[in-house]
Structures are given as C-alpha cells and as structure tokens.
C-alpha cells in the first residue's frame, strides 16, 4: 500500500492524481488551504477506494508550519513513501510589475515555499521513496508574458535537479514535472487550443512518470520538443518575438 502525501491537494491536477492513487487503495494525506474543500475531496476518495484519507490545513507560504504538517502526515500514515507537491498560483504579470510586495509574495508561493518544503522532505523520506514536484515549462525560459512565474519555476527546476542528484544516492527519486497548458479552473479565462491538455491527462502522466522513477516529465510529452526550440532561440532574436 502506497502512503501518499499531496500538497496543494485542492488543485485540479492534484485532485486527479489523488483519484488515481485512491483507485489503487493507497493511504492519502491531503494538504491545502481550504478545509471544507479538502473534506469534500477526501470523502470522494474514500468512495473511490482509498485505504484511508486524512487532511491538514496549511498555507504553504507559512514555512514555519511545514514541520508540524509533515509530523501530522507521518503520524497519520505511519510513514510517507510518495509525495506530490502541487501548490501554486498563476500570477498577474502586469500587477507584479507594479508591486514589489506582490511580486515577492508570488515568488515565495511558486518558488521558495516549494524549495523550503523539499528541504524538509529530504530529511524524512526513506530509501525507495518518490518525490514529485510540479514545476512548469515556463521555467525553461523567461518570457515577457509571465517571467515572474517563470523565474520562480526556474528556481524550483534547478533546485530539484541538484536535489535529485543528491537524493539518488539514498535511493530516493526526485521527479520534476513540467506541464504545458492545462485546462483547469485556474486557467478558465484563457482561450484554449490544440496545445491544451486536461488535468486528468496530466495526472496520468504524473503517476506514470513517478512509477517509472523518471527524473523529468514534460506533460504532455510534445512540450519537450517545443521547449527545446524555444530554449535555443538566440537571445537577440528572442527579444524581438512575442511568446
């Protein structure tokens, strides 16, 4: 039986991942900011076959609260062996450009809070464990439309690369998840097109990549090719195009 900790469990992708683990009969510990929503999801997961589901309420920007939350997760399950870190926001780039406080708060939400959590998790996870963290293709190159978000995800991606190299020696796999455009409530106001994927499809990719103990997963996979092109555009050309 897998014992799975999901951070940011009320997000569409995280909830879809939780359903897949519930169908396996896993024990789940869900963490998010909305207690009522967590309980609704937990009830659904129990019906879907989860061995047990416990919840914890925490804003992940409260880094001082991470340790107590992890203590609760370990106590409830008897020890976590799989983690999905999925919390985050989609900042308004223009608003961030007008407010240092907002820019720094969004960077903490999407970047440093994740790094802080992973530092704490690295001290607790046993050999054989999986640590999967949602970054983004946006972290592969800064773009004018979302460079605050992209820079936070770039920090996460770089951190996970080094952490994966370090923890691999202890038998712990670190998976960096790089979704492209995903159709979720957070992106409801965006015009959708052929490059957009459903939360369910991305969730399937996350679980599959975690099971296979992969290091990096672009989801859907075609984003790898797209980002290879974007990353290799010379800077003097890149600054003249709109992406």
DRENTI-667307 format. One record per residue (C-alpha): residue in one letter; x, y, z. Coordinates in steps of 0.02 Angstrom, whole numbers, plus 32768, in hexadecimal, padded with zeros to 4 digits. Example, Ala and Ser with C-alpha at 12.3 -4.5 7.8 and 13.67 -1.06 7.14 Angstrom:
<papas>
  banu    px    py    pz
     a  8267  7F1F  8186
     s  82AC  7FCB  8165
</papas>
This chain:
<papas>
  banu    px    py    pz
     x  8000  8000  8000
     x  8045  80A8  7FCD
     x  8041  8134  804C
     x  802F  81D5  7FEB
     x  8040  828A  8024
     x  7FF3  8309  7FAE
     x  8017  83C2  7FC9
     x  7FA1  843B  7F75
     x  7F21  83B0  7F6F
     x  7E8E  841E  7F3C
     x  7EDC  8449  7E93
     x  7E8E  83F2  7DFD
     x  7F2C  8393  7DD0
     x  7F4D  835C  7E83
     x  7E9A  8321  7E99
     x  7EA4  82BB  7DF8
     x  7F47  826C  7E35
     x  7EF7  8244  7EDD
     x  7E6A  81E9  7E85
     x  7EE7  8179  7E2C
     x  7F3E  814E  7ED0
     x  7E96  8131  7F26
     x  7E68  80B1  7EA1
     x  7F05  8052  7ED4
     x  7ECE  804C  7F89
     x  7F53  80C5  7FC3
     x  7F54  8124  8067
     x  7F4E  81DF  8046
     x  7F77  827B  80A9
     x  7F34  8318  8055
     x  7F71  83C8  807A
     x  7F24  846A  8040
     x  7EE0  8511  807B
     x  7E25  84ED  806E
     x  7DEC  8476  80F6
     x  7D3D  845D  80B1
     x  7D7B  8438  8003
     x  7DFC  83BD  8048
     x  7D75  835E  80A5
     x  7D08  8355  8009
     x  7D9A  830E  7FA5
     x  7DC6  8295  8032
     x  7D15  8250  8037
     x  7D18  8233  7F7C
     x  7DC1  81DA  7F86
     x  7D83  8164  800D
     x  7CF4  8130  7F9B
     x  7D70  8116  7F0E
     x  7DD3  8097  7F74
     x  7E55  80F3  7FDA
     x  7E8C  808E  8071
     x  7E82  812B  80DB
     x  7E82  81E6  80BE
     x  7EBB  8269  813A
     x  7EC7  8324  8120
     x  7F2B  83B8  815E
     x  7F0D  8471  8145
     x  7FA2  84E1  8121
     x  7FD3  8573  80B3
     x  807A  8538  806E
     x  80C0  85E9  8079
     x  80BE  85CA  8135
     x  8167  8575  812F
     x  816F  856D  81EC
     x  80D7  84FA  81E6
     x  8124  847B  8170
     x  8173  840F  81F8
     x  80D3  83FA  825C
     x  8072  83CE  81BE
     x  80F2  834A  818F
     x  80EE  8305  8240
     x  8032  82F1  822F
     x  8040  829B  8186
     x  80C1  821F  81C6
     x  805D  81FC  8264
     x  7FBA  81E0  8205
     x  8003  8169  8184
     x  8090  8117  81E3
     x  810D  815C  8165
     x  80FF  81AC  80BA
     x  814F  815A  8021
     x  810A  81C7  7F94
     x  80F4  8284  7F8C
     x  80A5  82F9  7F0E
     x  80C7  83B3  7F26
     x  8044  840E  7EBE
     x  801D  84B3  7F13
     x  8030  8557  7EB4
     x  7FDC  85EA  7E62
     x  7FDA  8639  7DB6
     x  800F  86EE  7DD7
     x  7FD6  8787  7D77
     x  807B  87BB  7D28
     x  804A  8871  7D10
     x  800E  8880  7DC4
     x  80B2  8835  7E01
     x  8110  88B8  7D9D
     x  80B5  8940  7DFD
     x  80CD  88F9  7EAC
     x  816D  88BA  7EFB
     x  8109  886D  7F8B
     x  8098  880D  7F14
     x  812B  87D5  7EA8
     x  8189  8792  7F3F
     x  80EE  873E  7F87
     x  80CC  86E5  7EE2
     x  8182  86B1  7ED6
     x  8178  8665  7F84
     x  80D6  8609  7F58
     x  8119  85C0  7EB6
     x  81D0  85B1  7EE0
     x  821D  85BF  7F8C
     x  818E  856D  7FED
     x  81A4  84D3  7F80
     x  8260  84D3  7F9A
     x  824A  84E3  8056
     x  81CF  8452  8058
     x  8243  83E4  7FF2
     x  82D3  8406  8069
     x  8267  83C8  80F8
     x  8228  8332  8095
     x  82D8  82FE  8065
     x  8300  82E6  811D
     x  826C  8271  8137
     x  8250  8209  809B
     x  828C  8154  80A2
     x  82F1  80F8  801F
     x  8280  80C5  7F8F
     x  820F  815C  7FA2
     x  81D1  81CC  7F15
     x  81CD  828A  7F1E
     x  816D  82D6  7E8C
     x  8164  8393  7E7C
     x  8102  83F9  7DFF
     x  816E  847D  7DAC
     x  8141  84BD  7CFE
     x  817D  84D0  7C4D
     x  817A  858A  7C78
     x  8217  856C  7CDD
     x  827A  853A  7C43
     x  8287  85ED  7C04
     x  824B  8696  7C42
     x  81C5  86E2  7BD4
     x  817E  8792  7BDD
     x  80CE  8752  7BFD
     x  80F7  86F1  7C9D
     x  81AC  8708  7CD0
     x  8187  8719  7D8B
     x  8131  8670  7D8C
     x  81B3  8628  7D15
     x  8245  8661  7D80
     x  81F9  8612  7E1B
     x  81E2  856E  7DBE
     x  8293  8579  7D78
     x  82D3  8582  7E2B
     x  826C  84E9  7E59
     x  82AA  8489  7DC0
     x  8361  84AF  7DE4
     x  834C  8482  7E9B
     x  82F9  83DC  7E71
     x  8382  83B0  7DF6
     x  8404  83BD  7E7F
     x  8394  836D  7F02
     x  8372  82DA  7E8F
     x  842C  82BF  7E76
     x  8447  82C6  7F32
     x  83B5  8259  7F69
     x  83D1  81D9  7EE0
     x  8464  819A  7F46
     x  83E8  8170  7FD0
     x  836F  8117  7F5A
     x  82F1  81A6  7F57
     x  82AF  81DC  7EAE
     x  828C  8294  7E8C
     x  8217  82B7  7DFA
     x  8209  8364  7DAD
     x  8161  8376  7D57
     x  8155  83F7  7CCC
     x  80A3  840C  7C8F
     x  8078  847C  7BFE
     x  7FCB  84C9  7BED
     x  7F4D  846F  7C5B
     x  7E91  848D  7C59
     x  7E66  84AC  7D10
     x  7DFF  8529  7D74
     x  7E9D  8591  7D87
     x  7EA7  85A7  7CC9
     x  7DEC  85B7  7CA6
     x  7DFF  8665  7C5A
     x  7E82  862E  7BDB
     x  7E56  8606  7B27
     x  7E71  854C  7B0F
     x  7EC1  84F8  7A78
     x  7F17  845A  7A3A
     x  7FA7  8469  7AB5
     x  7F36  8461  7B4D
     x  7F25  83C1  7BB3
     x  7EA7  838A  7C36
     x  7ED4  8379  7CED
     x  7EAB  82BF  7CE2
     x  7F27  82A4  7C54
     x  7FB1  8300  7CB1
     x  7F8A  829E  7D50
     x  7F9D  81FA  7CF2
     x  8046  8235  7CB4
     x  807D  8265  7D64
     x  8051  81BC  7DAF
     x  80A0  815F  7D1E
     x  8142  81C4  7D29
     x  8148  81AC  7DE5
     x  812E  80F0  7DD5
     x  81BB  80E8  7D56
     x  822A  8153  7DC8
     x  824F  81D0  7D41
     x  82B2  826F  7D62
     x  8251  82E8  7CF3
     x  81A7  82DD  7CA0
     x  8166  835B  7C20
     x  80A9  8347  7C1C
     x  8069  8328  7B9C
     x  810B  82E8  7B53
     x  8109  8357  7AB9
     x  8138  83EA  7B28
     x  81EA  83A6  7B2F
     x  8201  83CA  7A75
     x  81AC  8474  7A81
     x  821A  84AC  7B11
     x  82B9  846C  7ABE
     x  8294  84E4  7A2F
     x  8268  8576  7AA1
     x  8300  855E  7B10
     x  8375  855F  7A7B
     x  8338  8600  7A29
     x  83C8  867C  7A34
     x  83A7  8705  7AB4
     x  83B3  8793  7A35
     x  832D  873D  79CD
     x  82C5  870A  7A63
     x  82B2  87BF  7A9C
     x  8263  87EF  79F7
     x  81DB  876C  79F5
     x  813B  875B  7A59
     x  8126  86BD  7ABF
</papas>
